[in-house]
Amino acid sequence: MKLAIFKKVAIVGIGLIGSSLARVLKQDGLCEEISVFDANHDYMKKALELGIADSFAQTAACRGADLTVLATPVGAYGALTKEIVPGLKSGAIITDVGSIKKFAMEEILPNIPKGSGIVYVPGHPVAGTE
């Protein structure tokens, strides 16, 4: 029996890394729902067709998510977190797959209000040529 760890996971950026995460989350039953957002509308539609996402939307895909994964270029983290944080609930986790932690933290942390209960857990892509 598989036990879902998260009710809803939002993946922002459904390219190679984002879609790989979505596949594992679905395959292993680690969440009940995956919502995705990508600047490329075709990528979001493809994620639905492949069955690795349940829904897609603009940054509203993150609304109510227990876990939000930023799988976009790190240069987008600041603007994205400004948009998504208001829709996140207390206890939500934000993580990223960027390999530049200091920059990621500088872009993300100022957009998370103190006392909001939203937690940022720096991640790593665990992929690439290294």
Disulfide bonds with the S-S distance in Angstrom:
none
